Amino acid sequence: MPRRTFWFRTNILIFAGILAAQAAWLVTAEFFRPKLPYFPQDKASEEIASAARSAAVTAASIGWVRGDLWTDAAIALSSGLTGEVVDESDPQMALSRDRARIVAQRAARLSPHDSRTWLLLAALNSRFDWPDEIANRLKISYFTGPIEPALSPLRIRIATYSTAITNAELQPLVAQEIRTVVLRRKDQIPALLTAYRDGSAEGKQFIEATVGDLDKDLLATMRASGSHQ
């Protein structure tokens, strides 16, 4: 009986030590974790995310295998970069994009269910003009988060920026999101106009074909804004 009691108490102490270490690990990561917007959509939220880059990376490094923390880090590091799909004049920006891309790839491996990570990868890869890669990652973003209003502006913009929009499987997903913006999310119309302005020839044609069936006035506004570039 004394021997059994000894081993029982020893095992309990070991188990308690493991739980204590795990709790300390979780609490430490949360202590450094910054409070970030779900997905930055404007200048103010981008500035908040950008200011938290160091803290987000520190929390992710402590969390190590926690995909949610690496997603936070990817969002913070990508802040201000995903919208600049054509500017490669600044070597520092290219370096920042590469770092954000590496972190986003790790986040995707650890948290493949998060649609934000796949969208970031599509956006960060858009500068390489890899239409198949962009289309595949956008499709995963749609499959993992079909109803994500915060992601709609960037998803539409990235999809129509390159020839990725010619992908037959991607087209119905983007078309549905455009229809939702036109019919239900009027506040995102300016983002749709921006996507049209910056879109490829194929992207512009796709947006026109989708919007034309829903709102002739909006289509006229798009064409007018495009002719004034």
N, C-alpha and C positions, 0 to 999 in steps of 0.2 A: 504493500500500500504506500509506504513512503516513496518508493521509486516511481510508482505511477503518479503520485501527487507532484513529485519533482518535475517529471517530463510534461505533465499537464500545465504546470505553472510556467515552465520554460517556453512551451509552445505559445501560450497566451501572451507572454511578454514579447516574444518575437513578432507575433501577429500585431500586437499593439504598437510595436516599434515601426513596423511597416506602414501601418495606418497613419501614424504620426508623421512619418517621413513624406507620405503621399499628401497629407493635408498641408504640410509646410510647403511642398512643391506647388500645389494648387494655389495656396494663398499668396505665395511670393509672386507667381506669374500674374495673378489678378491685381496685386499691388502695383505692378509696373504697367499693367494694361491701360492704355488711355481710352477715354470715351470718344468714339468716332461716329460720324454719320454712317447710316447703313450703307449708303453709296453716294458719294459726293455728286451733286447735280448742278451746283452753281459756284461762283467764285468764293463766297463766304465759307461753304462747307469744304471746298478744296483747301482753303487756307487753314482751316481747323485740322484737316487730315495731314496736311504737309507739316504743320508745326509739331505733330505727334510722331513723326517718323522714327526718331531715335527710341522713344519709349515703346513704340509698337514692335520694333525689331528686338529690343531687349526682352520684352514679354514673350515674344515668339521663341527666342533662343532659350529662355528658361523653360517654357512649355515644351519645347523640343518636338514632341510627337502630336501636339494639339493643332489640328488643322484650322480651327477657328482663329487661333492666334496668328498663324501664318497668313490667313486670309486678311486679317486686320493689317498686318505688316505690308502685304502686297497692295492693299488699297491705299495705305499711307504713302508708300514709295511711288505709287503710280499717280498720285494726285498732281494735277497740272500737266501730266504727260500724255494721257490717253486721248485728249482732245486735239493735241497738236500732231495730226496724222501726216502732215506734209513737211514739217520743218526739221531738217537734219543739218542745219548750218552750224549748230552749236555742239562741239564734241562732248561737252559736259552733259548735255541733254541725252546724247546717245549713250553715254556711260551710265547715266541714271536709269534709262530705259532698260539697259541690259541687266542691271542689278534688280530692278523691279520684276523683270521677266523671270529671272532665276528664282526669286522668292515666290512668285505666282505659280511657277511650275511645281515647287515643293508643296504649296498650299493645295494645288489640284490633286497631288498624289495622296495627301493626308486627308483631304476633305472634298472628295470628288462630287458630293451631292450639292455643293454650293455653287449656284449659277453665277455668282459675282466673279468667282475666280476664272471661270471659262471665258467670260466676257472680257476680263482684263487681259487674258492671254491673246484673245482675238485682236483686241485693240493694240496691244504692244507689238504684235506680229504684223500689223497692217503696214508698218513702214517697210517691211521686206517685200510687200506685194506678193504674198503667197496665197492666192485665192482659195485653193483647196484647203489649206490649213486654217485659214480664217473661217471658211464656211463650216468646216467640221467643228471647230470650237464654238462657233455661234450656235450651231444646232444643239450641242450639248447644253449650252446655256439656256436655250429654250426648253429643252426636255427636262432639265432639272429645276427650272423656274419659269413655267409658262406664263404666269400672271405675276409680273414684277414691275409695277409702274416706275419704280426708281431706275430700272435698267433700260426702259424703253428708248429714251433719247439716244443713248450711246449705241445700243444694239442696232437701231435703224441707221444711224450714221455710219457705223463700221460696215454694216452689210451693204450699203449703197455707195460706199467710197471706192471700192475696188470692183473687179469683175466677179467677186464672190457671189454677187446677187444672181448670177446666171445659173447657180446651182439649183437644180430642180427640186431638191428636198428642202432647201432653205427658203425658197420663194414663198410657199404658202404660210410659213411661220412669220416671215417679215410682213407679208401682206395683211395677215390678221392683226399684227401689232399696229400697223399703220391705220387700219380701219378703226381699231379701238381708240387710237389717239384722235382721229378725226371726229368720231361719233361721241366719245365719252370723256376724253381728257383734253378739253380745249386749252388748258394751261400749257400743254406740251406742243401746241401748234408752232410756236416760234422755233422750237428745236427741230421740228419736221422741216420747216423752211430752211434752217441752217443745213440740215442733211441734204436737202435738194440743191442748195447753193454749192456745197462742197462735193457733191456726188460725181461719180464717173458718168460717162455717157449712158452706160447700161443702167446705172443707178437712177439717174434722172428719168429715163424712160419708164423704169419700173414704178417709181413714185407717181409719175403722171398717170400711168395706166390704172393704178390702184385708187388714187385720189379722184380721178375723173369720174368714176362710177358713183362717187359719194357726194362730192361738193364741187360743182363747176366754178363757183366763185373763188374757192381756195386754189383750185388749179390755175385760174387766171392770175391770181396773186403770185403764185409760184413762178409762172412763166415770165411775168413782168419783172419780178425781182431778179430772175436769172438773166434777163436781157440787159439789166443795168450793172452787171458785174464789171 
